[in-house]
Amino acid sequence: MDVAAEVRFTYKMGELLGDDHDLTLLRQMLTSSDKPLGEAGDVELLLALIEHRQRQLQSEAMLLAKRFFQEPPAELNRRLKGYWRTWREANGSNEQTEATLAIA
């Protein structure tokens, strides 16, 4: 997988997980309010739809994560270090970036 594809994967995973989080907050708002936020049947329907959509989002995010993280950690680390070195060489290097790389 090239860097551009990895960026797309991570962006998509972030979007999916962000939407899942938003739905979690909506669920909390609907279930923790002292005042009813609508007719009981409507709220129950909305909660069921939220649950259904969250399952879809989580499933899609898990599939992307499995593909993204299929590479063993040591190989991923080695490859990312290579990307970092290449970027650093193209954009100039300083002691801070050298120290950061040495820690990893």
Residue pairs with C-beta under 8 A, 6 or more apart in sequence:
1 9
1 68
3 83
6 68
9 64
9 67
9 68
10 68
12 64
13 61
13 64
13 65
13 68
16 57
16 58
16 60
16 61
16 64
17 57
17 61
19 53
19 57
20 54
20 57
20 58
20 61
23 50
23 53
23 54
23 57
24 54
26 50
27 47
27 50
27 51
29 37
30 37
30 43
30 46
30 47
30 50
31 47
36 43
37 43
38 46
69 76
71 79
77 104
81 101
81 104
84 97
84 101
85 101
88 97
88 101
